Amino acid sequence: MKHLRYFEALARHKHFGRAAEDCSVTQPALSVQIKELEETLGAQLVERGTRRIRLTKLGEQFALRARGILRAVDELGELARAANGPLSGRLRLGVIPTVAPYLLPRIISELSSHFSGLDLQPRETVTQKLIKDLHAGQLDAAIVALPVSEPALNKVLLFQEEFVLVRPAEDAMKPVPRPEKLHEMRLLLLEDGHCFRDQAISFCKMPAMVSRTMMEGSSLATLVQMVSAGIGVTLIPELAVPVETRSAEVSVARLPVPRPKRAIGMVWRKSNPLSDQMEAIAAIVRETAGEILKPISV
């Protein structure tokens, strides 16, 4: 199993140093283990280069099988955890960047109070990476924007939230523009890879050519500060309003009906034996999000 875990990390990172760091071992130790695995198999799994490595054809197939074996072994451990009463031990929870800063601190607090033995290990990244890590067994569950068309995953709705318009403070008394007019006002968007960006483009009915010329930011915080500096306008999810507008000279307005909104849900592998516990965690997250969203007024 140790050989498989080391090789899976190497196959994932394509780099001995990063794989060794991921496995909490030295690079020479990991290299020795990979060499032992190849000698045991009597075949080469890795083509070693000066900077990066490549998997051989056998190595690519071996990596897929190894991930399946490791995932099954992890699920055996989860099966035992599910039979031992209240959820405890490691829980690897992924969260998309447009939710994590506003919900994650409260989730950590609430889950710690409900499950004293829980070791919550959060990870913030974009949806595509979260789904990939779920399938690879690198995450136990993820909070993402729905819908997610992955038949191997369970999905539960946590909450829905509206998009709101953020403008410079001096525009507070101006009429709220129609969605299709926003790009004419220099609409600021998140970088490619964020599902919130795609939702904003869809809502504003922006042609692909126009969307590619929009100004971009790496986070909602960056976008709001750019608006505060008078550079343009942006859309942010309702959940982000209390945090991101607290120290910015901006005005916030609801958009015309039908107002844009998104659904946020929690997903996990159907094969995960902790499915009942995941439902309980989802219920806690749902209640926590409701408490945050309820007092928000725009």
SVG drawing of the C-alpha trace seen along z (x, -y; Angstrom):
<svg xmlns="http://www.w3.org/2000/svg" viewBox="-39 -60 57 68">
<polyline fill="none" stroke="black" stroke-width="0.4" points="0.0,0.0 2.9,-2.4 4.3,-1.8 0.9,-2.5 0.4,-5.7 3.8,-7.0 3.3,-6.1 -0.2,-7.7 1.2,-10.9 4.0,-10.9 1.5,-10.2 -0.7,-13.1 2.1,-15.7 4.4,-14.5 7.3,-15.8 9.3,-13.9 9.8,-16.8 6.1,-17.8 5.0,-14.1 7.5,-13.6 6.2,-16.7 2.6,-15.5 3.6,-12.1 5.6,-13.8 8.8,-12.0 12.1,-13.0 12.6,-13.0 15.3,-10.3 13.0,-8.0 10.2,-8.4 12.5,-7.7 13.7,-4.5 10.1,-3.3 9.2,-4.0 12.3,-2.1 11.4,0.8 7.9,0.9 9.2,1.0 11.6,3.8 8.8,5.8 6.7,5.4 9.6,6.0 8.6,3.0 9.2,-0.7 6.4,-3.0 8.2,-6.3 10.3,-8.1 12.6,-10.3 13.6,-13.7 15.7,-16.6 12.8,-18.7 9.6,-16.6 8.7,-13.0 6.4,-11.2 4.5,-8.0 5.0,-5.2 2.0,-3.7 2.0,-1.0 2.4,-3.7 -0.7,-5.5 -2.8,-2.4 -1.2,-1.4 -2.0,-4.8 -5.7,-4.4 -5.8,-1.0 -3.8,-2.3 -6.2,-5.1 -9.1,-2.7 -7.4,-0.4 -6.5,-3.3 -10.0,-4.7 -11.5,-1.3 -9.0,-1.0 -9.9,-4.4 -13.6,-3.5 -13.0,-0.4 -11.7,-2.8 -14.8,-5.0 -17.0,-2.0 -15.5,-1.3 -15.9,-5.0 -19.6,-4.9 -20.2,-1.9 -18.5,-3.6 -21.2,-6.2 -20.7,-9.9 -18.4,-11.2 -14.8,-11.5 -11.4,-11.6 -10.3,-13.3 -12.9,-15.0 -11.5,-16.6 -14.0,-19.2 -13.5,-21.2 -15.1,-24.6 -15.3,-26.9 -13.5,-30.3 -16.7,-32.3 -18.2,-30.6 -15.2,-29.6 -14.3,-33.0 -17.9,-33.7 -19.1,-30.4 -16.1,-28.3 -15.2,-30.0 -18.7,-29.4 -18.8,-25.8 -15.6,-25.0 -17.0,-26.4 -20.4,-24.6 -19.0,-21.2 -16.5,-21.3 -19.3,-21.9 -21.4,-19.0 -18.5,-16.5 -15.8,-17.0 -13.6,-14.3 -13.7,-15.6 -10.5,-16.7 -11.8,-19.0 -9.3,-19.6 -10.7,-22.3 -9.4,-23.0 -10.4,-26.0 -10.2,-25.7 -12.3,-25.8 -15.1,-23.4 -13.3,-21.4 -10.4,-20.6 -12.8,-19.7 -14.7,-17.3 -11.5,-15.7 -10.2,-15.3 -13.5,-13.8 -13.2,-11.1 -9.6,-10.5 -10.4,-10.1 -8.4,-13.2 -11.6,-14.8 -14.5,-13.4 -17.1,-16.1 -17.2,-19.4 -19.4,-22.5 -19.9,-23.8 -22.4,-25.6 -25.1,-23.3 -26.0,-21.7 -23.1,-19.2 -23.6,-16.5 -21.6,-13.7 -23.6,-10.4 -21.1,-9.0 -21.8,-11.8 -24.6,-12.4 -25.8,-16.0 -27.9,-17.9 -29.1,-21.5 -27.7,-23.7 -29.1,-27.2 -29.8,-29.6 -28.5,-33.2 -29.0,-36.1 -26.3,-38.0 -26.2,-41.7 -24.7,-44.7 -21.8,-46.5 -21.2,-50.1 -19.1,-53.1 -20.7,-54.8 -21.6,-57.9 -23.8,-55.8 -26.1,-54.8 -29.0,-56.9 -28.8,-56.0 -31.3,-53.6 -30.3,-50.0 -29.3,-49.0 -30.8,-46.0 -28.4,-42.9 -27.6,-43.3 -26.3,-46.9 -23.8,-45.9 -20.9,-45.1 -21.3,-48.7 -20.4,-49.9 -17.1,-48.0 -18.1,-44.9 -15.4,-43.3 -15.3,-39.5 -13.4,-36.7 -10.7,-34.9 -11.4,-31.9 -12.0,-28.7 -14.5,-30.2 -18.1,-29.0 -19.4,-32.4 -17.7,-34.1 -19.6,-31.8 -22.9,-32.4 -22.4,-36.2 -21.6,-36.1 -24.7,-34.0 -27.0,-36.3 -25.7,-39.4 -26.2,-37.7 -22.7,-38.7 -21.3,-37.5 -18.1,-35.4 -16.1,-38.1 -17.2,-40.8 -16.6,-38.5 -13.0,-38.0 -12.3,-41.7 -13.7,-42.3 -11.4,-43.3 -10.6,-40.4 -9.8,-39.9 -8.5,-36.9 -11.1,-37.2 -14.3,-38.9 -12.4,-41.1 -10.2,-42.3 -13.3,-43.1 -15.0,-45.1 -11.9,-47.1 -11.5,-47.8 -15.1,-49.1 -14.3,-51.2 -11.5,-52.8 -14.0,-53.7 -12.8,-51.3 -16.2,-49.7 -19.0,-47.6 -19.3,-44.0 -21.6,-41.2 -21.1,-39.3 -23.1,-36.6 -25.3,-37.7 -23.3,-35.7 -20.2,-37.9 -21.9,-41.3 -21.2,-41.7 -17.5,-40.9 -16.5,-42.5 -18.4,-45.8 -17.4,-46.4 -14.3,-48.5 -15.1,-49.6 -16.6,-52.8 -19.3,-51.1 -23.1,-50.9 -25.0,-47.6 -28.3,-47.1 -30.6,-44.3 -31.0,-43.7 -34.3,-43.8 -36.7,-40.8 -36.1,-38.1 -33.1,-38.4 -30.1,-36.2 -29.3,-33.6 -27.3,-30.4 -27.8,-27.2 -25.0,-26.0 -24.9,-22.3 -22.7,-19.6 -21.5,-16.6 -19.8,-13.4 -19.1,-10.0 -22.1,-7.6 -19.7,-4.9 -18.7,-6.7 -19.9,-4.7 -20.2,-7.9 -23.2,-9.0 -25.6,-9.3 -23.0,-11.4 -22.6,-13.6 -26.3,-14.3 -26.0,-15.4 -23.1,-17.7 -25.1,-19.1 -28.0,-19.9 -25.6,-21.8 -24.1,-23.8 -27.6,-24.6 -28.7,-25.9 -25.4,-27.9 -25.8,-29.5 -29.4,-30.4 -28.3,-32.3 -25.7,-34.3 -28.1,-35.1 -31.1,-36.0 -30.0,-39.4 -28.4,-40.5 -30.3,-43.5 -29.5,-45.4"/>
</svg>
